[in-house]
Amino acid sequence: MHANPSDNPRWANYPDEDLLNLKFCDLKLTIEGTSLEMCIARLFNELKSKELSFLPPIYLGDEWFSPDKSPAIAIPFYLAHPRLKQLERKMMLEVEGESEEECMKLLRHETGHAFCHAFSLPRRRTWRTVFGSPSEEYSDFYHYQPYSRRYVRHLENWYAQSHPEEDFAETFAVWLAPNQDWKKLYSGWPAYKKLIYVDTLMRDLKGKPSPKIKTEKPFHIRTLKKKLKTHYEQRKKCYAEDDPAFFDSDLRHIFLPVQAEDPRGISGARFLRRHRADFLKVIPFWTRERKFTVNRLIKKLANRCDALKLFVPKNEEKARLEIASYLTALVSNYLFTGRFKGHL
């Protein structure tokens, strides 16, 4: 791996506030010389081992995606530098694609989309018969069946169930992954037929370069003039609840007002913050929801406890069990509806 001139950029030593005020194009990031090069090389070797000639163009964007109707793949900017990973973790509590294993999973998934775009696969009648209509509306929130065998299991949150094109991308990723015997792993599953279809389809594409279609690279950070601050504000807004009193009645059921509590008790806010780390380990594991979502929910509840001056009952263990159950119920509802709870 050759030296990257952006290994030690001036902004790497900026405090968060100054870094967030930079525009994407000011970062002057490149893939060359970073650990991403190795992952991309691995991906291309995997494709070549299947005798596939099409190698999707890859660039740095603001997040993971394959542009609609373009055979390219965007990798999020923060993976190109340790300082930006640090900022991403602070702002969103996790760094999607940070480990080599996770990065490869996401690359294989996005490559499935790139193949769809490059060869217009969803237009094929056989593709639509196997995976469904690509015109189905996309939604950030979808109902899934955790134990369904009609779909492969690759990315978290049973992502194959979110849309026919995601189903194909996930199936393609499982098919492409080396050292994984998908024929044995999915034998007897309805999803096996999808894998066989992808295997047959890719055999037909062996040695074929992609058709000459325009390779657009939207949100390329080389030309993106949006500030990092704006980027993170927009991302966080997607998760925002609009009513500060949304959870008040529930919190009053679990906690007690200050005048009814022993003065030696602890506040509900302090209680939530004390157990935050435990909740962030357990709840995302079982619900498969992002840590960022769970963490902002805990913060919101703690702030409301402060505002309402709520304290923990004498039986702290009961309160801990109740709040853990309540958080899990809220997050599960969020996964299915996009809201933490319905309006009553």
N, C-alpha and C positions, 0 to 999 in steps of 0.2 A: 504494500500500500504506500503510495507516494505521499509526500507532505502536502498538506492542505493549507494554502495561505490564510484561510479563515479559521485556523485552529485557535489562534489567540487574537481575535478581533478586539478592538477597543471596548465595544459594548459588553464584552464578557465580564468586565469588572464593574459595570454600571449597577447601581441599586435598582430594585424592582421598578420603582416609580419612573426612573429615567428610561429604563429598558422598555417599559410599556408605552412610552411616548414616541418610540421609534416606529417608522413605517416598515412594512415587510420588505419593501425594496431596498431599505437602508441596511438590512442585515448582510447583504451580499453573500448569501449562502450558496453552496454548491454541494452536490452529492459526491463529487470526486474527492477522494482522500478521507472519506468518513467510513464508519462501519457499515453504512447502508450499501456501499459498493459490494461488500462480501455477500450480503443477503441477495442483492440483485443478481450477482454472478451465480449464486446457488439456484435461484429461480430459473435463470436462462439455461443452466445445465440440466435442470429437471425437464424443461420443455424439449431441449435437444435430445435427451435420453428417450423421449417419446417420439422422436423424429418429427417434431413440429418446427416448422421454419419461422413462423410468426413469433417475434419477440416484441412485446408491447413497449412503446416509448414510455419512459418513467421520468417524472420531474417532481420538484418540491412545490407543494401547494399548501393550503391552509388547513387541510384535513385529509383523511383517507377517502378516496373516491376514484371512480373511473368516469370521465365526463360523458354525458349522454351523447350517443352517436359519434363518439371519438374512441379510437382504439388505444388510448393512452391511460396511464395510471398516475395519480397524484399521491405522493407520500407526504405526511404532515411535516412542516418545517422544523418542529421542535426536535425531531429525531436526528437532525444534522449537527447538533451541538449540545454538549453537556449542560451549558448554562441555560439553554432554552428548555431542556428537559426539566431542569430544576424549577424554572418558572411555571411550566405546565403542571408540574406536580403541586406547586403551591396554589395555583389558580383552580385546578380541576381535581386535585387529590390523587390523580393517577396519570400514568404516561402510557397511552395505548400504543402498543407495538414496541415497547422499550426492550424487551428481551428478544433475543434472536429467534426463539421458537415462536413467540407471538407475532413478530414481524413477518416471518415466513408464512404463517397462517393467513394473515391479512393480505400479503402479496399474492398468494395463490387464489384467494377469494376474488380480489380485484382483477386478477388475470382472467378469471372466468367471465367477468363483465366485459373486459377488453376483447375477448374472443367473440362474445355476443355482438359487440359493436362492429368489430372488424369484418365479420362474415355474415352479419345480419341474421344470426341464427334464429331469433324469435319469430322471424317471418316464415320459417318452415312449418308446414302443417304438422309434421311429426314432432317437432319441438313443442308446439302448443298442445298437442295431444298428451305428451308426457308431463309437461310442467304447468300447463294452463295458459291463460291469455295474458300476454305482456301488457295489455292495456288496463289491467286491473289497477285500481288507484293505490298509490303508495301511501303509507301512513307510518308515523313514528310509533304508533301504538297498535298492537295486534293481539288477538287472542291466540294462544298456542296450547298444544297438548304436550306436556312434558314427556309423556311415555309413548308418544306416537312413533311407530316404526315406518311411517310413510316418508320420513325425511331423514337425511343423514344428520349427524351431530358433529359440528365442527367449531364454529364460533359460539360464544355464549348467548344466552337468552333465546335458544332455539331459533336462531335467525333464519334458517331455511324456511320457516313457516310464515315469514313476514310478507313474501311476495314471490310470484313465479320466477322472476329473474334472480332473486336472492336464492331461491331453491336451486336453480341451475348453478349459480356461482359457488354455492356451498358443496354441491355434488361434484362439480369440477375440481374444487380444492381437495376433496377427499380422494378423488381419482388420481390427481397429480402427485400427491404427497408420497415420497419414497419411504421405504421401510414400513409400509402399512399395507397389510393384506386385506384390502377392502372386500375381496370376494369371500374371504372367510369371515371377516368381521360382520358383514351385512347379509350373510347367507340366510335366507328365509324371511328377510324383511321385504315389505313392498318397495322400500327405497332401493333395493338391489336392482330392480328393473330400470330405474333412473341411471344408476351407475353403468349398467350394461349399455344403455342408450348413449351416454357420454363416451364410453369406450369406443363404440362403433362410430360415433360422429367424429371423434378425434382421429380414428384410423383413416377416415375419408379425407381429413384435412392434412395428413402427413405430407410434408414437403411443399405445401402450398403457401406462398406468401400471402399476406392480407391484400384484398383488393385496394386499389388506389382511391382511398377516401381521405378526406381532409382530417389531419390530426390536430385538433384544437387542444389547447392547454389552458383552460380557464383557471383563474385564481392562482396563476403562477406567481410565486413570491418575487421573482425577478422584476415583475412589472406591477405588482400589487401595491397600491399607495395607501391602503388602509392601515391605521395604527394598530399595534398589538393590543392596546387598551380597548379600542373599539371592538376588536375581534373577541376578546374575552367577555366584554360586556354583553355582546350579542349571544354568545354561547350560554352565559349564565342566565340571560333573560328567558331562554327556552325552558328553564327549569323553575322559573319564579312563580310563586303563589301570590295572588293579588290581594288577598284579604288578611290583614294581620290578626284578626280575631277568629280566623277560620277554625282553630282548634280549641278555643277557650272552654267550651262546655265539656269536652273530653278531658282536658287537663284538670278541671275542677272536680271531675269524678275520681281521678287518680290521686291528686294532691289535695291539700287542705289550705284554706286561707290562714294567714299568719296568726290571727287572733285565736284560732281554734287549736293551735299547735303548741306543744311544749316549747318554750323559748330555747331549749337546748338543741332542738332539731335543726336540720340543715335545709337550706332553700331548695326548691325544685330545680332551679337553674344550676346550682352547684352540683346537685345530684346527677343531673343529666351530663354535665361536663366531666364529672368524675368517672362515669361509666362509658363515656363516648368511645374510647378505644376498643372496649369489649363489643359494643354494639356495631362498630365499623368492621369488626372481624366476622361476627356471626351473621348479621342480617344480609349483607351483600353475598355471602357464601351460599345461603339457602334460597334467597330470592333471585340471585343473578342480576340484581340491579347495581348500577354504578355506585361506588363509594361516595362520589360527589352528591348524588341525590340523597343518600341516607344522611350524610353529614349536614347538608343544608336543612334537612328536616329537623335534625337534632338541634341545630342552632336556632331555628325558628321557634321550636318548642321551649327552649331555654329562655329565649328573649321574652316569650309570652309569660313564662313563669315569673320572670323578673317583674314584668309590667303588672301582673295580677297579684304579686306578693304571695306566691304559693309555696308551701313547705311540704316536706315529706312526712307521711304518717309515721308513728312509732315503729310499725312493722316495715322496716326498709326492704327486707327480702321480698315481701309481697309487692311492694311498690316497684321493685326492680323487675319482677316477673311481669307485672302488669304493663309497665312501660315498654319492655322488650316485645311483648305480645302485640301491644298497640302499634309500635313502630313497624313490626312485620306485617300487620294487617294493612297499614297505610301504604307501605311500599308495594305490597302485592296488588292492592287496588290500583296503584299508580301504573304498574306494569300493564294492567288490562284496560284501563280507561284513560290514562293520561292525567288523572287527577288523583290526589291522595285520598279523597273520599267524595262521595256524591253530595250534592246540595239537598238538604232535607226541607 
